[in-house]
Amino acid sequence: MRIDPSGKRAEYIVRMEELMAGLDAIIADPSGFEDIQVRAMNSLVSAVRMCYRMVVDVDVERLEVELERLKEENRRAAEARGELGYGVEGQASSRP
């Protein structure tokens, strides 16, 4: 089995760009939660540092897991604050 380094590198670049865009979205959200945004900033700094050295799949996957964790925490916090992320005009929710 032969591993194509340039192909792997291209894959990691795409993954890092997606990861950094996701973190940036959390940071830039004006209705975001400060503690979650600070953690997202720390993760973004880690991602930028990784860009300056050899990136290994474990690092990218670890940050992707952290991004998903931050997104989920953000969703739960917004839900607890009463922001469901959807609604029907003129009607209150009738969910039990």
Buried (B, 14 or more C-beta within 10 A) or exposed (E): EEEEEEEEEEEBEEBBEEBBEBBBBBBEBEEBBEEBBEBBBEBBEBBEEBEEEEBEEEBBEBBBEBBEEBBEBBEEBBEEEEEEEEEEEEEEEEEE
